[in-house]
Amino acid sequence: MSTEDLRSEYADVNGNRLHYMTSGEGKLILFAHGFPEFWYMWKHQLPEFGKDHHAVALDMRGYNLSSKPEGVENYQIEPLVEDLRALAEHLGHRKFILVAHDWGGIVAWQFANRHPECLEKLVIINAPHPGVFARLLVGNQEQQTSSQYMLLFRSPMAEQLLSADGYAVLHGAIQTATATFSEEDKLKYIEAWSQPGALTGGLNYYRALPFEPPPAGEATSESAANFLAVVPHDLLEVNVPTLVIWGEEDTALTIHNLDGLDEFVPDLKIERVPGASHWVVREQPELINKLIRDFIA
């Protein structure tokens, strides 16, 4: 099965139209992407898991062919979580497996906290748990330094800088030595990024985040400290069997994001991938498929 066999469909849910690609029948396995990806990042997973599941990869709100509501408030965690719940319901599934990367994973952590009854299993790939990440922004200099890009992404100038020279910065950020783009890939990403409002939609995830790294030279993030002070521990707990896959050479999200994770996720399995970057899904798709298969078997 190839991507040519996938079906492109839409669901009108939660006040928006969500685009998704789908393959196969059976138990639902839902794939959620992050920034600046879209459903296409899962092109090697949909055919594989469509063999024996109802495999679905959506364009998250704000991205590619899905609705792009205006206003940062529309990218807070509550409506993003509800998008996933409503889409699964639309697809006819009360319980499913959720696989998520980057921003999709941040939403998935909160989905698992709020709707554990909906999840059979959770797979997180290089996506920080909010409790652990906030702690790192308060006191871990390595992660504070690695997160400085977030301040740019939250700024008014982000769209102009990221779209310049044919989205050169974005292309440079997501290409690695072991995950180079074909010309077809490049065209698909440019088409997705060029959808009206798509770049702003993706950046609004960062702008809606309730905390940010401290500016260079400052010792701690006051907004992250405030987040930890006001959010109860039980709103950060995940009581769902969880697999975390982590490319160890992620330059944006350090390996420290695994430290103390079991405090929030009691039923936790961690698979570290040496030599892999943040884009491990594209770098080692066969390994990702095997790790997911072994976990959900």
C-alpha positions as CSV (number, residue, x, y, z in Angstrom):
1,M,0.0,0.0,0.0
2,S,1.3,3.5,-0.9
3,T,0.2,7.0,-0.2
4,E,-1.7,6.9,-3.5
5,D,-4.1,4.4,-1.8
6,L,-4.9,6.8,1.0
7,R,-8.3,8.6,1.2
8,S,-8.6,12.3,1.7
9,E,-11.6,13.2,3.8
10,Y,-13.1,16.0,5.9
11,A,-15.0,16.2,9.2
12,D,-17.0,19.1,10.5
13,V,-16.4,18.9,14.2
14,N,-16.0,21.3,17.1
15,G,-16.9,24.3,15.0
16,N,-14.2,23.7,12.4
17,R,-13.5,21.5,9.4
18,L,-10.7,19.1,9.9
19,H,-8.9,17.5,6.9
20,Y,-7.5,14.0,7.4
21,M,-6.0,11.1,5.4
22,T,-7.2,7.6,6.1
23,S,-6.4,4.0,5.4
24,G,-7.8,0.6,6.4
25,E,-10.5,-0.6,8.7
26,G,-10.8,-1.8,12.3
27,K,-9.6,-0.2,15.6
28,L,-8.7,3.5,15.2
29,I,-5.1,4.6,15.4
30,L,-5.0,8.4,15.2
31,F,-1.8,10.3,14.3
32,A,-1.3,13.9,15.3
33,H,1.6,16.1,13.9
34,G,3.3,19.2,15.2
35,F,5.0,22.3,13.8
36,P,5.7,22.8,10.9
37,E,4.4,19.5,9.7
38,F,1.0,18.3,8.5
39,W,-0.6,14.8,7.9
40,Y,2.2,14.0,5.4
41,M,4.8,13.4,8.1
42,W,2.9,10.1,8.8
43,K,3.1,8.9,5.1
44,H,5.1,5.8,6.2
45,Q,2.8,5.0,9.1
46,L,-0.6,5.2,7.4
47,P,0.0,2.4,4.9
48,E,1.6,0.2,7.5
49,F,-1.1,0.5,10.2
50,G,-3.9,0.6,7.6
51,K,-3.2,-3.1,7.1
52,D,-5.1,-3.9,10.3
53,H,-6.4,-0.7,11.8
54,H,-8.4,2.3,10.8
55,A,-5.4,4.6,10.4
56,V,-6.0,8.3,10.3
57,A,-3.6,11.3,10.2
58,L,-5.3,14.7,10.5
59,D,-4.2,18.2,9.7
60,M,-4.4,19.8,13.1
61,R,-6.5,23.0,13.2
62,G,-4.5,25.9,11.7
63,Y,-2.6,23.6,9.3
64,N,-2.8,22.7,5.6
65,L,-6.4,22.0,4.6
66,S,-8.0,22.2,8.0
67,S,-9.8,25.3,9.3
68,K,-7.6,28.2,10.5
69,P,-9.7,30.2,13.0
70,E,-8.4,33.6,13.7
71,G,-7.4,34.6,17.2
72,V,-4.7,33.1,19.5
73,E,-7.5,32.0,21.9
74,N,-8.6,29.4,19.4
75,Y,-5.2,27.6,19.8
76,Q,-5.4,27.1,23.6
77,I,-5.2,23.5,24.8
78,E,-9.0,23.1,25.4
79,P,-10.2,23.4,21.8
80,L,-7.2,21.4,20.5
81,V,-8.0,18.5,22.9
82,E,-11.7,18.7,21.9
83,D,-10.8,18.5,18.2
84,L,-9.2,15.1,18.7
85,R,-12.1,13.8,20.8
86,A,-14.7,15.1,18.4
87,L,-12.9,13.6,15.4
88,A,-12.6,10.2,16.9
89,E,-16.4,10.3,17.7
90,H,-17.1,11.4,14.2
91,L,-15.1,8.4,12.9
92,G,-17.3,6.1,15.1
93,H,-14.7,5.2,17.7
94,R,-15.1,5.6,21.5
95,K,-11.7,4.3,22.3
96,F,-8.5,4.4,20.2
97,I,-4.7,4.5,20.1
98,L,-3.2,8.0,19.8
99,V,0.3,8.6,18.3
100,A,1.6,12.1,18.4
101,H,4.8,14.2,17.7
102,D,5.9,17.6,18.8
103,W,2.9,19.9,19.3
104,G,0.6,17.0,18.5
105,G,2.2,15.3,21.5
106,I,1.6,18.3,23.8
107,V,-2.0,18.2,22.9
108,A,-2.0,14.4,23.3
109,W,-0.6,14.6,26.9
110,Q,-3.5,16.8,27.8
111,F,-6.0,14.7,25.9
112,A,-4.8,11.6,27.9
113,N,-5.2,13.6,31.2
114,R,-8.7,14.7,30.4
115,H,-10.1,11.7,28.5
116,P,-8.2,8.6,29.7
117,E,-11.4,6.6,29.1
118,C,-11.0,7.3,25.3
119,L,-7.5,5.9,25.0
120,E,-6.3,2.3,24.8
121,K,-2.7,3.4,24.5
122,L,-0.7,6.6,24.0
123,V,2.5,6.9,21.9
124,I,4.5,10.2,22.3
125,I,7.4,11.0,20.0
126,N,9.7,13.9,20.9
127,A,7.0,15.9,22.6
128,P,7.6,17.5,26.0
129,H,5.3,16.8,28.9
130,P,4.1,20.2,30.1
131,G,5.0,19.6,33.7
132,V,8.5,18.4,33.0
133,F,9.1,21.1,30.3
134,A,7.9,23.9,32.6
135,R,10.4,22.7,35.3
136,L,13.2,22.7,32.8
137,L,12.4,26.3,31.7
138,V,12.5,27.3,35.4
139,G,15.9,25.8,36.2
140,N,17.7,23.9,33.3
141,Q,20.0,26.2,31.4
142,E,20.5,23.7,28.5
143,Q,16.8,23.5,27.8
144,Q,16.3,27.3,28.3
145,T,19.0,27.9,25.6
146,S,17.5,25.3,23.3
147,S,14.1,26.9,23.6
148,Q,15.1,30.4,22.5
149,Y,13.5,29.8,19.1
150,M,10.1,29.9,20.9
151,L,10.5,33.6,21.6
152,L,10.9,34.2,17.9
153,F,7.9,32.0,17.0
154,R,5.7,33.9,19.5
155,S,6.8,37.3,18.1
156,P,4.8,39.4,15.4
157,M,7.8,39.0,13.0
158,A,7.7,35.2,12.9
159,E,5.6,34.9,9.8
160,Q,7.8,37.2,7.7
161,L,11.0,35.5,8.8
162,L,9.8,32.0,8.3
163,S,8.2,32.5,4.9
164,A,11.2,34.4,3.4
165,D,13.1,33.0,0.5
166,G,10.6,30.2,-0.2
167,Y,10.3,29.1,3.5
168,A,14.1,28.6,3.6
169,V,14.2,28.6,7.4
170,L,11.5,26.0,7.7
171,H,13.1,23.8,5.1
172,G,16.4,24.1,6.8
173,A,15.0,23.3,10.2
174,I,13.3,20.0,9.3
175,Q,15.9,18.6,6.9
176,T,18.6,16.4,8.4
177,A,21.4,14.3,6.9
178,T,19.2,11.2,7.2
179,A,15.9,12.7,6.3
180,T,16.5,14.7,3.2
181,F,13.5,15.9,1.1
182,S,12.7,14.8,-2.4
183,E,11.5,17.4,-4.8
184,E,8.0,16.0,-4.3
185,D,8.3,16.4,-0.6
186,K,9.5,20.0,-0.9
187,L,6.6,20.9,-3.1
188,K,4.1,19.3,-0.8
189,Y,5.4,21.2,2.2
190,I,5.5,24.5,0.4
191,E,1.9,23.9,-0.7
192,A,0.9,23.2,2.9
193,W,2.7,26.2,4.3
194,S,1.3,28.4,1.6
195,Q,-2.3,27.8,2.4
196,P,-3.9,31.1,3.5
197,G,-3.4,31.5,7.2
198,A,-1.5,28.3,7.7
199,L,1.8,29.7,8.9
200,T,-0.1,31.9,11.4
201,G,-2.2,29.0,12.5
202,G,0.8,26.9,13.4
203,L,2.6,29.7,15.1
204,N,-0.5,30.5,17.2
205,Y,0.1,27.2,19.1
206,Y,3.3,28.8,20.5
207,R,1.6,32.1,21.2
208,A,-1.2,30.4,23.1
209,L,1.2,28.5,25.4
210,P,0.8,29.8,29.0
211,F,4.6,30.0,29.6
212,E,7.8,30.7,27.6
213,P,11.6,30.4,28.1
214,P,13.4,33.2,29.8
215,P,15.2,35.6,27.5
216,A,18.9,34.9,27.0
217,G,20.8,35.9,30.0
218,E,18.0,35.5,32.5
219,A,18.1,32.6,35.0
220,T,14.5,31.5,35.1
221,S,11.1,31.6,33.4
222,E,8.6,33.4,35.7
223,S,5.7,32.3,33.5
224,A,6.8,28.6,33.7
225,A,7.1,29.0,37.5
226,N,3.6,30.5,37.7
227,F,2.3,27.7,35.6
228,L,3.7,25.1,38.0
229,A,2.3,27.1,41.0
230,V,-1.3,27.3,39.8
231,V,-1.8,24.0,37.8
232,P,-2.6,21.1,40.2
233,H,-0.5,18.0,39.8
234,D,-3.6,15.9,38.9
235,L,-4.1,18.0,35.8
236,L,-0.7,16.9,34.6
237,E,-1.1,13.2,35.3
238,V,-1.5,10.6,32.6
239,N,-3.0,7.3,33.6
240,V,-2.9,5.6,30.3
241,P,-0.3,3.0,29.1
242,T,2.3,5.2,27.4
243,L,5.2,4.7,25.1
244,V,7.6,7.6,24.7
245,I,10.0,7.4,21.7
246,W,12.8,10.0,21.9
247,G,15.4,10.9,19.3
248,E,18.4,11.6,21.5
249,E,19.9,14.3,19.3
250,D,16.9,16.6,19.4
251,T,18.4,20.1,19.5
252,A,15.2,21.8,20.4
253,L,14.0,19.5,23.1
254,T,16.8,18.1,25.2
255,I,17.0,14.6,26.6
256,H,16.3,16.1,30.1
257,N,12.6,16.0,29.1
258,L,12.7,12.3,30.1
259,D,13.9,13.1,33.6
260,G,11.1,12.7,36.2
261,L,8.5,11.8,33.5
262,D,7.5,8.8,35.5
263,E,6.2,11.1,38.2
264,F,3.4,12.2,35.9
265,V,3.1,8.9,33.9
266,P,3.1,5.8,36.1
267,D,2.6,3.3,33.3
268,L,5.5,4.4,31.2
269,K,7.9,2.8,28.6
270,I,10.7,4.9,27.1
271,E,12.5,4.0,23.9
272,R,15.6,6.2,23.3
273,V,16.9,6.4,19.7
274,P,20.6,7.2,19.6
275,G,21.7,9.4,16.8
276,A,18.2,10.4,15.9
277,S,17.0,14.0,15.8
278,H,13.6,15.6,16.5
279,W,12.6,14.3,13.1
280,V,13.1,10.7,14.0
281,V,9.7,9.7,12.4
282,R,11.1,10.6,9.0
283,E,14.7,9.5,9.7
284,Q,13.8,6.0,10.8
285,P,10.2,5.2,9.8
286,E,10.7,1.4,9.9
287,L,12.0,1.6,13.5
288,I,9.1,3.9,14.5
289,N,6.6,1.4,13.0
290,K,8.2,-1.5,14.8
291,L,8.3,0.3,18.2
292,I,4.6,1.2,17.9
293,R,3.7,-2.3,16.7
294,D,5.5,-3.9,19.6
295,F,3.8,-1.6,22.1
296,I,0.2,-2.0,20.9
297,A,0.4,-5.7,20.2
